[in-house]
Amino acid sequence: MSVGQARAQMPEAGQVRETVTRFFDAMRAGDGDGLASLFHPDATMKSVSVVEGQARVNHAEVARFTDQVGAPRTQLWDERISNLEMRVDGPLATAWMDYSFYADETFGHCGVNAFELLRSEEGWLVLGITDTRRNTGCADEAAR
């Protein structure tokens, strides 16, 4: 059975989970090309923060992000996710998760990732990511 045939038989939420898992595995591996292959051509990336009590939205370029992931470095970028929730309606899915980002074993920041995914001929592709970032109130704060 081919990978495509196996995916066709996997329940939709399992396929979405597989894409999310591949996304973070590619980050840990420093595989910028593998990561880029998981994005839809029209994908967007945004980060929401609070500055002086006001919500701010920062936009990032997908190509710049995947290039950064693929650039040679000595540190392991490890974005650890938890509490993954998925919803699927036909060709659209969302995946919401808590995360904590580490460079090697050094904590950097935490927040929430909200992925939008689109089912395509290639499988589920990331259509958009919006995240929050903070240094306190993290899901794994007690473990640090």
N, C-alpha and C positions, 0 to 999 in steps of 0.2 A: 504494500500500500504506500502510495506517495505521501509526502508531507501535506500537499494540498488536499488529498483525499481524507487524510486523518483529520485535518482541520475542519473539513466540511462535515464530519461526523461529530465533532466536539460541540457541546452546547455553547451557545453564544457567549454567556458570561465567562465560560472557561477560555474561550478564544480571546476575549478582552483581557482577562487576567494574564494569559500567555504574552500578549503584546506588552503589557505593563512590566511584566517580569523581564522580558527581553530588553526593554528600554533601560532598566536599571542595571542589568547585567552588562550591557554595552558600555554604560558609563563607568562601571567598575573596571572593565577591561581596557578602557581608553580607546574603544573602537568607534571613532567618529563616523566612519563610513557605515558601519552597521547601525549606528544610532540614526544617521540621516535617512537610511532606508525605511525607518519606521514612521517618518513624517509624511503627511500628505503635502503635495506641492503648495497648497494654499495655507499651510499651517501658520499659526501665530503663537507667540509666547509673551506673557505678561506677568508682572510681579506687582502685587498690591502691598503697600506699606502705609503706615500712619506716621505723618510728619506734623508735629505741632498740633496734634488732634485732628488733622484732616487726612482723609484717605487719598492716596496718590497712586497712580498707575504708571508703571515703567514698562516700556515695550523693549523686547529683545529680538534680534534677528536669529532665526533658526540656524542659518548657515554659520553664523559666528559662533553660536553655542556648540554645534557639532564639530566645528574646527577646533575649538578650545578643548573639547573632550578628547579629540584625536591627537592633540599636540603632545609631543614627548614631555614627560614630567616624572619626577621621582616619587610623588605622593599618590596614594590610592584615593580616588574620589569615591566615597561610599555613602550613597543616599539610602538610608534604611527606612523602609516604609512599614506602616502598621495600620490596622483598622480600615482595610481596603473595602470600600462599598462600591458596587457596580449596578448600573441600570442600563437596560438595553431595550430599544424600541425600533425594530426593523434595522435600518442601516446606521442608526445613531446610538452611541453608547456614552455613558459618563463613568468615570472612575474617580472617586474621592478618597484621599488617604492622608493620614498624618505622615510626616517625615522628619528625620533628623539627618543632617549632613555632616559627615566627618571627612577630614583630610588625614589619611592614615587613621590613627585612633584619637585625633584631636577634634573635639566638637567645634563646629562652625556656626550653625544656626539650625532652626527647626521651623515648622509651619505646616501648612496644608497644601497639597497639590490637587488641583481639579483638572482632570484630563477630559477632553471631548475627543471621541474617536469615531471614525467613519469606516463602515465596511466597504471594501473595494475588491476588485478582482485579485489583488495581491494579499488580501486579508485585512485585518483591522489596522488602520493607520491613524496616527495622532493628528487630529485636526486643530487642536489648540491646547495649550497648557496655561493655566493661571495659578500662581502660587502666592502664598504669604510667607514672610520671613521675620523671625524674631530670635532672640537669644535666651528668653525665659519662657516659662509656662509650657515646656516641651513634654511630650508624652513619655519620654524616657529620662526625664530630668532626675528622678530618684536614683537611676542606675549610674549616673555620672559622678 
